Amino acid sequence: MHKYAVDQTLDLLPSHGSSTRRAAPCRIVALLPYEGRLVQYKVQSSLESYQRIVSENDLRVPAEIAVAIAAPEVEPQV
């Protein structure tokens, strides 16, 4: 099952292999069918003019959103 949705903006992690992929914000363009055990997405990076196919492990919720989810605002008690 896909963890992220179409049009969601995430951080694309840099590649650790021979690819020239750099870390950057990206938008999910499409959810792709399962390929073996990998969940894959088609994404558009803000740094590139073309779309990439990446696995779910290559994506991360942006830090500022993750912090907001982890520590929701607490209303003061009166």
N, C-alpha and C positions, 0 to 999 in steps of 0.2 A: 504494500500500500504506500502511496506517495505521501510524504510528510509535508510538502509544500504545494502551493496552488499557483495556477496560471495568473500572471500579472503581479505576483508577489516579488518584492525587491529584496535581494539577499546579497551577502558578500560572497564573491567567487574567490576561492582560495588559490594561491599560486601553485603552479605545477612543480612537482619535485623530480620530474623526469627530464626528457630532452625537449619538451614543449616550451614555447616562448610565452605561455600563458602567465600573465601578471595578476596579482590580486586587484580586485576592483568590484564596485557595486554592479549587480546584474539583475535583469528582470527575467522571470520565467516566461517563456513564450509557449511551450507545450510540455505536456506530460507524455513520456514515451512508454511503450510497452516494456515489461520486464525483460531483461537480457540476462538469462541465467539467474543469479541471485542479486544482481544489481538493479537498483531503481535509478532510472535515468531521466534527464530533463533536457530540453532544448532551451538555451539561454542566450540573451543578448547582453554583452558586457558594455558598460559605458565607455570603455577604452577602445572598442573594436567595431568595425563596420559590418562584420559578419556574425553569424550565430554559431554557437558551439553546442555539442552534445557532451554533457558532463554527468557524472554519477552524483548521487545524493551526498556522498562523502566529500565532494568538492565544494559543497555549499554550506553556508553558516548564516544564522540569523545575525543581523548587524548588532554590534555590542550595545548601542544605545537602546535598542528595542529589547534585547535580552535582559538588560538591567531593569527596565521598566516592568517587564513581565515578572521578574524575580522579586522585585520590591515594590508592590503596588502602594499607592498613596493611602495613608491611613487618616481618616477624618478625626479631627481633634474632639475629645470628649468634653462636654460642657457641664 
